[in-house]
Amino acid sequence: LSLCLYGAAGTGKTAYVRHLAESLGMDVLQKRASDLLSKWIGETEQAIAGAFEEARASGKFLVFEEADSFLRDRSGATHSWEVTRVNEMLTWMEVHDLPFACTTNLVDSLDSASLRRFTFKIKFDFLTEKQVRLAFVHYFAIEPNSDICSLNNLTPGDFSVVKNKALIMGLAESRDQLTQMLREETKMKGGLKGQIGFIAQN
């Protein structure tokens, strides 16, 4: 069982891995890019091998965060070590006999050979209108304003940030202020859902 979980930041990719691992009765072994990447030749490959070996020895559900950092498309590589770190990952992905997952916000940058090795490739998208309403009630324990429907690129992570901010500011029960803070979070992402790149200004 191998998973590639991709989508925008805050959509719950790592939280889902933890939920799945708990359902399987397994602990999680989490590895970030900062845990694996090294400036010295060969050390990143050793760290990748070490992560798989540690997961196998401990029986843990291995999850690689920011997988695009070491599974980047080899066709654009300019250094040999960019290729060897991907090769190391691919080799271990083929022989690892326990569940593991990779998460990324940049699935388009992953090497095509790595994508073929994942049993499941699952996109985590922005919340639907129904999910936004459910999230509002879950995080704030009050019903949202009707204009909450206009916010179409929210994630669970946005609700978590706003909840913490509202508690600090003493606004946790202000429906209007909570909605406004969520709106500000969506503006930080550059506008509409799915919008990518630059906008020409007249």
N, C-alpha and C positions, 0 to 999 in steps of 0.2 A: 504494500500500500504506500504510494507516494503521491504527494499533493503539491501542485503549484497554485498558490492562492495569490491572486493579483487584483489590483484596484487601488483607488485613491487612499491616501493616508487617513487613518481614523475610521475605516469602514469595518474593522473588527476581525482582520485576518488572523492575528496572533491569538486573540480571544477565542476564536473558533478552534484553533489548534489545541488550546488548553481544554476546551470543552470536550473535544473529540478524545484527547488523551485520557481525560477523567472517565469518559464513557467506556474506554478500553481498559481501565484500571492501571494506567501507566502514568509515571511522572514525566515531566517535560525537561529535556535538555536543550536550552536555548543558546544559540550562537549568533552573535552579531558580526558584522563586517569588521568591527574594531577588534574582535577576539581572534580573527583569523588572518587579516592582511598584515603583511610585513614588508619592509623595504629591502630585506635581504633575500637574495635569490634562493629559492627552494623552501624557505620557512613557511610560506603560505600553504604550499602543497602539504608540508608536514602537519600543519595545523588542521587542514581539512581532513587528512587521514586520521589524525588524533581524535577529531570530533566524532567520526563514524565509529572508531574503535571504542571510544568512551561510551557511546550510546549502546553499542552491542554488549559491552561488558556489564553495563548497569541495567540493561533492559529498558532504557528510557526512550520516549518518543522524541526524536531529534527534530529540531526546527531551525532552519537557517533564515535569519532576518536579512533583508537587503540583498537577496540572492543575486541581483543584477551586478553586484560588486565583484563576484567571482564566477559568474556564468555568462559573462558578456559575449556577444557574438564574435567568434574568432575571425570572421571575414574582415573585420576592421582592425585587427590587431597589428600593432607596429613593433611590438617587442615579443621575444620568445616566451617570456614568463607569463604574458597574457594568455598564451595558448596552453602552456603547461598546467596552469591552475584550473582551467576549464577541463582539460583532459583528466586531471586528478579527480575532479568532482564527478565527471561522467563515469569513470571507472568504478568509483565507490557506489554511485547510484545504481549500477547494474548488479552489484553483488550484495548490497546491504539487505538483510533479511528481516528487518524490523520496520515498522511504520516511520516515515519521516516526511517533513514538509519544507517547502521553501516559500517565502513570502517576498513580494516585490511590488513597488509602485510603478515599475518601468518594464512591463512584460515584453514590450516590443524590442527591447535591447537584449533579450536573452538569446543565447545560441540555439538555433533550431534543433540541433541534436539533443540538447537538454530537454526541450519541450516534448520530444517524442518519448522520453524516458519516464515522464510522469503518468501515473495511472489516471489521475484526475487533474484537470485544469479548470479552476473555478474562479469566476470573476465576482468580486465584492463591489457592488455598485452603491451609489447614493441611495438614501432612504426614499421609499415611495411616499406619496401623500398619506396613506394609511399608517405607514410605519412612523412617519414624523409625528403624527398625533399620538400614537402609542408611546413613542419615546418621550414626548413632552410629559405625558401623565406619569410614566415610569420614573423619570428623573426629578420632576418637580411636584408630583402629587396634586396637580391641578389641571383642569381642562385648558387647552390652548385657545387663543383668539382665532377667529375665522380666517384672518389673513396669513396664518401660518402656512397655508397651502401654497402661497406664492414663493416660498423658500424651497427651491428644488435641487440644491446640491449639499444637503446636510448629511452628516455622518454621526454615528454614536459618539465618536470622539469629540465632535462639536458640542454635543449635549453635556458631556463630562466636563469640558473646559468651562462652559457657561455656568454649570452648576457650581463649580468651585469658585468662579469669579463672583457669582451672585451671593454665595455664603459669606465671602470676605466683605462684600459691599453691603450686606444686609438687605438684599433685594430678592431673596429666594422665594418670596410669596407675591411678587409683583409680576403679574402676567404680562403686562405691557413692556416692562423693562426686560424680562426674560426673552420675549419675542424680539425686541430690538437688539439685544446682545447676540442672539442667533443670527439675525440679519447681518450684523457686522461681521460675524464669522464667515458667512457666505461671500461677502464682498471681498474679504481677504483672499479668496480663491480666484478672483478675476472675473466674476460674473456668472453667466449661465452654465448649467450642467453640460459637460462635454466640450466646452469651448477651450480650444488649445491654440497657443501661439500668440501672435501680435495682432492688434487691431489698428488699422490705418485710420489716421485722424485727418479730416478735411481742413 
